[in-house]
Amino acid sequence: MVKPLTFKGDKKPKKRKRTDTEPAPDAAGPSSLAIAQPTEDAGDDDSWVSAEALGDVVGPVMLVLPTEPPTCLACDANGKVFTDLVVNIVDANPASAEPHDVRQVWVANKIYGTENFRFKGRYGKYLACDKYGILSATSEAIAPPETWTVIATADTPGTFQLQTLQETFLTIAESKKPNGSPEVRGDATEISFESTLRIRMQARFKPRLKASKEQREKAKVSRKELEEAVGRRLEEGEVQKLKRARREGDYHEQLLDLKSKNKHDKYG
């Protein structure tokens, strides 16, 4: 199920663990109240973190541009692509940027069968660049203008380049209007500071964080379950050893070792 985007300051709905039979409020004691406390699920983590590798670029992202003050790439309902001021930020640090408007969010995905990416805007249209370097978001279909290559910047970890199929780069330039917002184009021919951007993403889509959650889930097993599997009471060190084995993938081997030890102790 796709979860709606949430922003800093939004109130989060509380969750309750439901039991088969819930006592009446008057009869609820301390233990029953504790059961009804909201639980935190790492899969619902809606915080924003920085993409660090190409494999991180997936799901809702924010493309933070190298401007002063920091801006990001946004689009409107007419498909106009523009730079928008980043409001949710700490000490003007691009690595702390978070969107405050859904127009600042793009959904990134790899194009099937390729190493290229597509970026879908708020209104269901894809980020495109024409042969003149003009950006837009007016097409619901993927064609060469909507196809992007994401390149990790070699000398600046945690930053990226967006390259078109014409081998030009997304870049920023000073506005031609007095006191105007920076302009963004797709016609830079070389990698430079102006083409170097940060990609912010939702934590729940980051592969490393998802793997950590899966490891925690695998480690969730009670002492009672482990003792039933082994067939005897376990020492604390044995419990920890089996829990670690569940995380690392050699649980069944360690379980067989302990069962084998049971037999040796019985007939020794």
C-alpha distance (Angstrom), angle and dihedral (degrees) to the residues before:
residue distance angle dihedral
M1 . . .
V2 3.83 . .
K3 3.79 111.5 .
P4 3.83 120.7 -142.9
L5 3.78 117.1 -110.1
T6 3.77 116.6 -99.0
F7 3.78 128.4 -161.9
K8 3.78 136.8 -150.1
G9 3.80 109.9 -74.9
D10 3.81 95.5 25.3
K11 3.79 114.6 130.4
K12 3.79 113.1 -115.3
P13 3.81 117.9 -135.9
K14 3.76 112.4 -117.6
K15 3.79 120.2 -119.5
R16 3.77 126.1 -144.7
K17 3.74 130.2 -158.0
R18 3.78 106.9 -127.7
T19 3.76 122.0 -144.5
D20 3.78 127.4 -160.5
T21 3.77 91.4 -110.8
E22 3.80 119.8 23.7
P23 3.80 116.2 -161.8
A24 3.76 120.9 -125.7
P25 3.83 113.4 -93.7
D26 3.81 92.7 -109.3
A27 3.79 92.1 53.1
A28 3.79 96.6 46.7
G29 3.78 112.7 115.0
P30 3.81 128.4 -168.6
S31 3.81 93.7 -83.6
S32 3.80 94.7 51.2
L33 3.80 91.6 46.9
A34 3.78 89.9 53.4
I35 3.81 90.2 56.5
A36 3.79 90.9 58.0
Q37 3.81 95.5 55.2
P38 3.83 115.8 121.8
T39 3.77 114.5 -99.1
E40 3.79 125.8 -143.2
D41 3.79 117.5 -129.2
A42 3.80 117.6 -161.5
G43 3.81 87.7 -147.3
D44 3.81 88.0 67.2
D45 3.82 93.5 55.2
D46 3.81 102.7 136.1
S47 3.81 96.1 174.8
W48 3.80 119.1 121.7
V49 3.81 123.1 -119.2
S50 3.80 134.9 173.5
A51 3.79 121.6 -93.6
E52 3.80 107.7 -122.7
A53 3.80 102.0 -179.6
L54 3.80 138.6 22.1
G55 3.81 90.1 -100.7
D56 3.80 89.0 63.0
V57 3.81 93.9 60.9
V58 3.80 100.8 99.2
G59 3.78 136.9 108.0
P60 3.82 124.7 10.1
V61 3.80 110.5 0.0
M62 3.79 138.4 174.0
L63 3.82 117.5 -143.6
V64 3.81 105.7 -145.3
L65 3.79 113.3 -159.8
P66 3.85 127.5 -146.2
T67 3.81 96.2 -111.1
E68 3.78 132.9 126.9
P69 2.99 110.2 -97.8
P70 3.84 94.9 26.2
T71 3.80 116.8 -99.9
C72 3.79 133.2 176.9
L73 3.77 138.1 -147.8
A74 3.81 114.3 -89.7
C75 3.80 138.9 165.5
D76 3.80 135.7 -154.0
A77 3.81 133.4 -143.1
N78 3.81 91.2 -89.1
G79 3.80 92.4 57.2
K80 3.80 95.4 -105.7
V81 3.82 111.4 150.3
F82 3.79 115.5 -150.1
T83 3.81 144.6 154.7
D84 3.80 114.4 -93.5
L85 3.80 126.5 -165.4
V86 3.81 115.0 -106.0
V87 3.81 107.6 -126.3
N88 3.82 101.4 173.1
I89 3.79 101.3 65.7
V90 3.82 138.3 119.3
D91 3.82 118.3 -128.1
A92 3.81 91.2 -22.4
N93 3.82 89.0 -69.3
P94 3.84 109.5 152.0
A95 3.83 89.3 -153.1
S96 3.83 88.6 67.6
A97 3.82 97.9 47.6
E98 3.80 120.6 130.9
P99 3.81 129.0 178.4
H100 3.79 120.9 -106.5
D101 3.80 95.1 -177.3
V102 3.81 129.2 47.1
R103 3.81 89.0 -132.0
Q104 3.82 86.7 71.4
V105 3.81 92.5 58.9
W106 3.80 125.7 88.8
V107 3.79 125.6 -176.5
A108 3.80 109.6 -131.5
N109 3.79 124.1 -155.5
K110 3.77 137.0 157.7
I111 3.79 114.9 -108.9
Y112 3.79 107.3 -112.8
G113 3.79 114.1 -96.6
T114 3.82 94.3 9.9
E115 3.79 140.8 77.4
N116 3.81 90.4 -124.1
F117 3.80 127.4 106.2
R118 3.78 138.0 -137.6
F119 3.81 126.5 -155.7
K120 3.79 118.7 -152.4
G121 3.79 117.2 -158.8
R122 3.80 131.8 -144.7
Y123 3.80 93.1 -84.4
G124 3.81 97.6 50.3
K125 3.82 96.0 -99.4
Y126 3.80 125.5 120.9
L127 3.79 128.1 -117.2
A128 3.81 108.4 -106.1
C129 3.78 139.1 178.4
D130 3.82 122.8 -156.3
K131 3.79 126.9 -149.3
Y132 3.81 90.5 -89.6
G133 3.81 93.1 56.3
I134 3.81 94.9 -107.1
L135 3.80 114.1 145.2
S136 3.80 125.1 -142.9
A137 3.79 142.6 155.0
T138 3.81 106.0 -145.5
S139 3.81 105.5 116.8
E140 3.80 128.2 86.5
A141 3.82 90.3 -167.1
I142 3.79 131.2 72.2
A143 3.80 117.0 -117.9
P144 3.82 132.1 147.8
P145 3.85 93.3 -74.8
E146 3.84 89.7 56.2
T147 3.82 93.4 48.1
W148 3.80 119.2 99.4
T149 3.78 137.2 -178.2
V150 3.80 115.3 -145.7
I151 3.81 112.9 -149.2
A152 3.79 125.0 -170.2
T153 3.83 108.6 -130.4
A154 3.80 106.0 -113.2
D155 3.81 99.0 -146.7
T156 3.83 99.1 33.8
P157 3.84 113.1 55.3
G158 3.80 115.4 -147.9
T159 3.81 94.4 28.6
F160 3.80 131.8 98.6
Q161 3.79 146.2 -162.7
L162 3.81 124.7 -136.3
Q163 3.80 110.2 -145.6
T164 3.81 127.7 -171.3
L165 3.80 124.8 -140.7
Q166 3.82 86.0 -103.0
E167 3.83 85.9 64.4
T168 3.78 93.6 -114.4
F169 3.80 124.1 128.5
L170 3.77 135.7 -125.7
T171 3.81 106.3 -111.1
I172 3.79 143.0 165.6
A173 3.80 129.2 -123.3
E174 3.77 136.7 -177.9
S175 3.77 115.4 -86.4
K176 3.79 117.0 -101.3
K177 3.81 88.2 -143.5
P178 3.82 120.9 80.4
N179 3.83 109.4 -99.1
G180 3.82 89.3 -3.4
S181 3.78 126.0 148.5
P182 3.82 117.9 -93.4
E183 3.78 114.2 -87.0
V184 3.79 124.3 -125.1
R185 3.79 124.3 -150.5
G186 3.79 139.9 163.4
D187 3.79 102.7 -134.2
A188 3.81 105.6 91.4
T189 3.79 110.5 130.1
E190 3.81 96.7 -161.0
I191 3.79 138.3 40.4
S192 3.80 110.6 -102.6
F193 3.79 141.4 150.3
E194 3.82 88.7 -85.6
S195 3.83 91.4 57.9
T196 3.82 95.4 46.0
L197 3.79 114.5 101.6
R198 3.78 140.3 168.7
I199 3.77 123.4 -125.9
R200 3.78 116.7 -144.6
M201 3.80 117.4 -164.7
Q202 3.80 141.1 176.4
A203 3.79 111.7 -87.1
R204 3.82 94.1 -131.8
F205 3.82 90.4 65.9
K206 3.80 96.3 50.7
P207 3.84 108.3 109.8
R208 3.82 95.0 -143.1
L209 3.81 92.8 51.3
K210 3.80 91.7 45.0
A211 3.81 89.6 51.7
S212 3.81 90.2 50.8
K213 3.80 89.7 53.2
E214 3.80 91.2 50.3
Q215 3.80 90.1 50.6
R216 3.79 91.0 51.4
E217 3.80 90.0 50.3
K218 3.80 91.1 51.4
A219 3.79 90.5 51.5
K220 3.81 92.3 54.0
V221 3.79 102.1 103.2
S222 3.78 128.1 124.5
R223 3.80 127.0 -121.8
K224 3.81 88.1 -118.4
E225 3.83 92.1 57.3
L226 3.79 91.4 48.7
E227 3.81 93.0 47.9
E228 3.81 90.6 49.5
A229 3.81 89.5 51.3
V230 3.82 92.7 49.9
G231 3.81 95.5 38.6
R232 3.80 99.2 -127.3
R233 3.80 143.6 55.8
L234 3.78 113.1 -71.3
E235 3.75 132.1 -142.4
E236 3.81 117.8 -123.1
G237 3.79 92.1 -106.6
E238 3.81 91.0 53.7
V239 3.81 91.4 50.3
Q240 3.81 91.6 52.1
K241 3.81 90.8 45.7
L242 3.81 91.8 54.7
K243 3.82 93.0 45.6
R244 3.79 90.1 51.4
A245 3.81 89.5 48.5
R246 3.82 90.3 54.7
R247 3.80 89.3 55.9
E248 3.79 95.0 44.9
G249 3.81 97.3 43.5
D250 3.82 103.1 -113.7
Y251 3.81 97.3 96.9
H252 3.81 96.1 123.7
E253 3.81 92.6 50.5
Q254 3.81 91.9 51.4
L255 3.81 90.5 45.3
L256 3.83 91.2 53.6
D257 3.81 90.0 49.1
L258 3.81 91.1 55.3
K259 3.80 92.5 45.4
S260 3.78 89.5 49.9
K261 3.79 88.9 51.5
N262 3.81 88.8 53.7
K263 3.82 90.4 58.2
H264 3.80 93.4 48.1
D265 3.81 90.8 49.7
K266 3.80 91.1 48.8
Y267 3.81 96.2 50.8
G268 3.82 99.0 28.1
